[in-house]
Amino acid sequence: MTPQETLALWNQQYETVMQRLNAGAGVGLANPADIAGLTGLQQMQAMLDGKLPYPHIAHTLDFSLVEIGEGRAVFQGQPQLKHYNPLGSVHGGWYATLLDSALGCAVHTVMPVGRAYTTAELGVNIVRAASLKSGPLRAIGTVLHAGRQLATAEARIVGADGKLYAHATTTCLVFEVPSQ
């Protein structure tokens, strides 16, 4: 697939997802009763289907979950001028948040009912500057290990042309969800 074909596919998928999310539950927080009894993958799929709200941070930083699977999460974002730092480039926090979302949601997909996680460590490496001209970028997160107490994952931000912009790893603490 050419970079132009990839870009067209990405844009179409993103628009379809955003229409579904905004027509469904929209931006907000999930009610604990709505996610009770669901695995992490079921929760993420319900959000992608528009049945559960998507998080405010995605709206704020102009990115969205676009694909989900067992041990995998893909987010797409578009750098905007409002994401620039005073030096005139995309702020490192934008990369870190996009990567952290892909990493965390990939880990979320392997959580059984009654288990949750929190990020304990996040390591980010930015290897290429993004800008308004970069077009949409994708953060692809993949679980490397999911144990009873720890989970690890890696993610990469890539452009439609396949160029790497940043990569990251995470270690997450896994725990039992306290009963309400």
C-alpha positions as CSV (number, residue, x, y, z in Angstrom):
1,M,0.0,0.0,0.0
2,T,1.4,3.4,-0.9
3,P,1.6,6.2,1.8
4,Q,-1.2,8.0,0.0
5,E,-3.4,4.9,0.2
6,T,-2.5,4.4,3.8
7,L,-3.3,8.0,4.6
8,A,-6.7,7.8,2.9
9,L,-7.5,4.6,4.8
10,W,-6.4,6.1,8.1
11,N,-8.5,9.3,7.5
12,Q,-11.6,7.3,6.5
13,Q,-11.2,5.0,9.5
14,Y,-10.7,8.0,11.9
15,E,-13.8,9.8,10.6
16,T,-15.9,6.7,10.9
17,V,-14.8,6.1,14.4
18,M,-15.3,9.7,15.5
19,Q,-18.8,9.8,14.0
20,R,-19.7,6.6,15.9
21,L,-18.2,7.9,19.2
22,N,-19.9,11.3,19.0
23,A,-23.2,9.8,17.9
24,G,-23.0,7.3,20.8
25,A,-22.0,8.1,24.4
26,G,-19.7,11.0,23.4
27,V,-17.0,12.4,25.7
28,G,-17.2,11.5,29.4
29,L,-16.6,9.0,32.1
30,A,-18.0,5.5,32.2
31,N,-20.4,4.6,35.0
32,P,-18.9,1.8,37.1
33,A,-22.2,-0.1,36.8
34,D,-21.8,0.0,33.0
35,I,-18.4,-1.8,33.0
36,A,-19.1,-4.2,35.9
37,G,-18.7,-7.8,34.7
38,L,-16.8,-6.8,31.5
39,T,-13.3,-7.8,30.6
40,G,-10.9,-5.0,29.7
41,L,-11.2,-6.0,26.0
42,Q,-15.0,-5.9,26.3
43,Q,-14.8,-2.4,27.9
44,M,-12.5,-1.1,25.2
45,Q,-14.7,-2.5,22.4
46,A,-17.8,-1.0,24.0
47,M,-16.1,2.4,24.0
48,L,-15.0,2.0,20.4
49,D,-18.6,1.0,19.5
50,G,-19.9,4.2,21.1
51,K,-21.7,2.4,23.9
52,L,-19.4,3.8,26.5
53,P,-18.0,7.4,26.6
54,Y,-14.5,8.1,25.4
55,P,-12.1,10.1,27.6
56,H,-11.8,13.9,27.7
57,I,-8.1,13.7,27.1
58,A,-8.6,12.3,23.6
59,H,-10.9,15.2,22.8
60,T,-8.4,17.7,24.4
61,L,-5.4,16.4,22.5
62,D,-7.1,15.5,19.2
63,F,-6.6,11.8,19.1
64,S,-8.8,8.7,19.3
65,L,-8.7,5.0,19.7
66,V,-9.3,3.6,16.2
67,E,-8.6,-0.2,16.6
68,I,-8.6,-2.6,19.5
69,G,-7.7,-6.3,19.8
70,E,-6.4,-8.7,22.4
71,G,-3.1,-7.2,23.6
72,R,-3.2,-4.4,21.0
73,A,-4.5,-0.8,20.8
74,V,-4.1,1.7,18.0
75,F,-4.7,5.4,18.4
76,Q,-4.6,8.1,15.8
77,G,-3.8,11.7,16.4
78,Q,-3.2,14.9,14.4
79,P,-0.6,17.4,15.8
80,Q,-2.2,20.8,16.0
81,L,-0.7,24.3,16.6
82,K,-2.3,24.1,20.1
83,H,0.1,21.1,20.8
84,Y,3.2,23.2,20.1
85,N,5.7,24.2,22.8
86,P,7.2,27.7,23.0
87,L,10.1,26.5,20.8
88,G,7.7,25.9,17.9
89,S,7.5,22.1,17.8
90,V,5.0,19.6,19.1
91,H,5.3,19.3,22.8
92,G,6.8,16.1,24.2
93,G,3.7,15.6,26.4
94,W,1.6,15.2,23.2
95,Y,3.8,12.2,22.1
96,A,3.9,10.8,25.7
97,T,0.1,11.0,26.1
98,L,-0.6,9.4,22.7
99,L,1.9,6.6,23.5
100,D,0.7,6.2,27.1
101,S,-2.8,5.8,25.8
102,A,-1.8,3.1,23.3
103,L,0.3,1.3,25.9
104,G,-2.3,1.5,28.7
105,C,-5.2,0.5,26.5
106,A,-3.2,-2.5,25.1
107,V,-2.7,-3.6,28.7
108,H,-6.4,-2.9,29.5
109,T,-7.4,-5.4,26.8
110,V,-5.8,-8.3,28.6
111,M,-7.4,-7.5,32.0
112,P,-9.9,-10.2,33.1
113,V,-13.1,-9.2,35.0
114,G,-12.2,-7.8,38.4
115,R,-8.6,-6.8,37.5
116,A,-7.2,-3.4,36.7
117,Y,-3.9,-1.7,36.2
118,T,-2.0,1.5,36.7
119,T,1.1,2.8,35.0
120,A,4.2,2.4,37.2
121,E,6.8,3.4,34.6
122,L,6.7,5.1,31.2
123,G,9.8,5.6,29.0
124,V,9.5,7.7,25.9
125,N,11.9,8.3,23.1
126,I,11.1,10.9,20.5
127,V,13.2,10.3,17.3
128,R,11.5,12.6,14.7
129,A,9.8,16.0,15.0
130,A,6.1,16.1,14.3
131,S,4.4,19.2,13.0
132,L,1.2,20.4,11.5
133,K,2.6,19.1,8.2
134,S,3.1,15.6,9.5
135,G,-0.5,14.6,8.9
136,P,-2.2,12.0,11.1
137,L,0.1,9.8,13.2
138,R,-0.7,6.4,14.7
139,A,0.4,5.0,18.1
140,I,0.4,1.3,18.0
141,G,0.6,-0.4,21.4
142,T,1.3,-4.1,22.0
143,V,1.5,-6.1,25.2
144,L,4.7,-7.9,25.8
145,H,3.9,-9.6,29.1
146,A,0.7,-9.8,31.2
147,G,1.2,-11.4,34.6
148,R,-0.8,-11.4,37.8
149,Q,1.1,-8.4,39.2
150,L,2.9,-6.8,36.3
151,A,2.2,-6.1,32.7
152,T,4.6,-4.6,30.1
153,A,4.0,-3.2,26.7
154,E,5.6,-1.3,23.9
155,A,4.3,1.3,21.4
156,R,5.4,3.2,18.4
157,I,4.2,6.4,16.8
158,V,4.4,6.1,13.0
159,G,3.3,8.2,10.0
160,A,1.4,6.9,7.0
161,D,4.7,6.6,5.2
162,G,5.9,4.2,7.9
163,K,8.4,6.7,9.4
164,L,9.0,6.3,13.1
165,Y,8.3,9.4,15.2
166,A,8.6,8.0,18.8
167,H,8.6,4.8,20.7
168,A,7.9,3.9,24.3
169,T,7.7,1.1,26.9
170,T,5.6,0.8,30.0
171,T,5.5,-1.3,33.2
172,C,2.0,-1.5,34.8
173,L,1.0,-2.7,38.2
174,V,-1.9,-5.2,38.0
175,F,-4.3,-5.4,40.9
176,E,-7.7,-6.6,42.0
177,V,-10.5,-4.1,41.7
178,P,-11.8,-3.3,45.2
179,S,-15.4,-4.3,45.6
180,Q,-17.8,-1.4,45.8
